[in-house]
Amino acid sequence: MKIALVLAGNIWFAPYLSIYTKMLDEWKISYEIISWNRDGNDPNIGIQYGEKLNVKNGGADLLSYWKYLSFVKKKILQNRYSKLIVFGPQIGILLHSFLRKYYNGRYILDYRDLSIEQKFYLQGVFKSLLKHSYANVISSPGFKKYLPSNVQYYISHNFDASLVECVLESKSYSYKWKAPDVVDVLTIGGIRDYSSNIEIIKSLANNSNFMLRFIGKGHAADLLQQYTIKYAIQNVSFEGFYSKEKEGTYIEKCTFLNVFYPTVKTHSTALSNRFYNALIYKKPMIVTSNSTQGDLVDNYQLGISIVNTDNLVLKLNDYISNFDYLSFCQRCDLLLSSFMNDYLVLKKMVKNFVL
């Protein structure tokens, strides 16, 4: 038994990959990762396609994509994998006929973002992709609103299950929480959206009571930094690529995690890595109202949900002044526990798939 895990891009942008690799390691199942090292920054892991991405209008050039697809097909056939785990609707749709021919009922589709399957002329292919898989996995229950309703979906949350188990078992809360002298608002991970992040920057710019940190990479990071330089904004810092092992250290130093995204269905339905990190490291969030994340934050009182950044300073200060840290930690764990139940159901399915 040998499994291939097929990504549409960089390993760095796919932290959810480890959800499966840890399971396979536990069960001593042989596997290889097939990925596209688009920017050359990935570690040398698995089978990598090394040609740099040719970007046009913010998206992948079609020729570059077809070259990568040819590479993927060739490697799969050469190595004769028993089964596949395919990440993302884009590459799943583009590999649809190949999967039907060679891996009918022998692949898991792992779905992380609303994408090209929402186009009406691809919906038939996407439905077939779902129908002929072994199982279909989504990373947020919010996606169900826009996906075929007659399909069973497993939920794969973007967290390290072993870390979450430790967090839930330890309950080692710091009972002596103290309001910070300077409120640290952290944006960490993929920094791809300009519009929502620039709103956060503008609302807190040059306010000495606040510090904004952007740590990570993405096409919006340079534009945001250029804006702060142009307008001499002093309370914003930027740090690019970082090792995932250091992520917790960065998060532990912050006061709020910025999880504010534009009000569009691609963002409003998702649960981001930052959202889970906020629960794990017990950090209140800034999220978008009337979204999957916003509804959870409101229901569990895990931060503030906003439509826009008007009066953000006042809202953040009010939240801090009324913050009950112990109660907050308990609510974080309550939500994490429900997510762990989803994980256990997922793990049972994957075990049946590979064993």
C-alpha positions, 0 to 999 in steps of 0.5 A: 500500500502506497498513497500519494498526496497531491497538492495544487501548489506549495507545501508551505501554504498547505499546513493541513497536509500534516493532518493526513501525514500524521495519520499515515505515519501512525499507521505506518502507511507508505506515502509520497507528497506531490507538490508544486514548489511555485516560489522555490521556498519549500523544503525538499520534501517528496516529489516536487515540480520545480518550475516557477509559477508564471503569474498573470493577473494574479492567477496561474498561467494556464500553460504552467498549470497544464505542465504541472498536471502532466507532471502529476499524471506521469509521476502517479502512473510511474509509481503506481500508487494504490490510492490518492488524496487530492487537495483542492477542487481546481486540481481535482477538476483538471484531473477528473478524467484521469481519476475516473479512469485510473482511480475510480473510488480510490481517491479522497477529495480534500476541499479547502476553498470555494473555487472554480467549481462554482462556475456553472459550466464546471458544476457537472464535472465537479459533481462527477468528481464528488460522486466517484471519490471514496470520500469528500472532505471539507474544512468548514461546514460553511461550504455546504451552503454552496456545494451539492446537498446530496453528498456526505461530507467529512470535516477536516479542521485545520489544526494539529490534533495532537496539539489540540488534545494536549490543550484540552487535557492540560487546561493550564490557563494563566489565571492572572491575565493583565491588560497590555500596555500596548495592544498587539494585533497579529496577522500571521500566515498567508497574507493574500488579501489587501482590502481588509488588511488595509482597513485594519491598518488605517483604523489603528495607524500611528496610534501609540496604544496599538501595534500591528504585526504582519508575519508571513507571505502572500501577494498582499504583503508587499503592497501593505508594507509599501502603503505604510512606508508611503504614509509614514505609519510607524506602528506596523511591522512586517516579517516574511517567511517563517518556520511553522515551528515558530508560529506558536511563539509569535502568536503567544505574544499577541493580544488579538489575532486579526481574522478579518476578511472581505465579505465575499462567499469565498471568505465568509464560508471558510475557517482559517488557520488563524481562527484555530490558532486563536482557539489553541493559544487562547487569543481573542479574534477580530473577525467578519460579521455574518460569516462562518467565523463571525457566527462562531465568535459571536455564539461562543464570545471569542472576540469581536465580529465587525462589518467594517473597521469603524470605531475599531479602537473603541471596540477593542478597548471595550473588549479588553476592559470587560475581558474574563480570561478564564471564562474565555479559555473555557469557551475556546475549549468547548468549541475545540472539543466539538471540532475534535469530535469531527476529527475523530470521525474523519480519522476513522474514515481515513483509516478505513480508506488506507487499511 
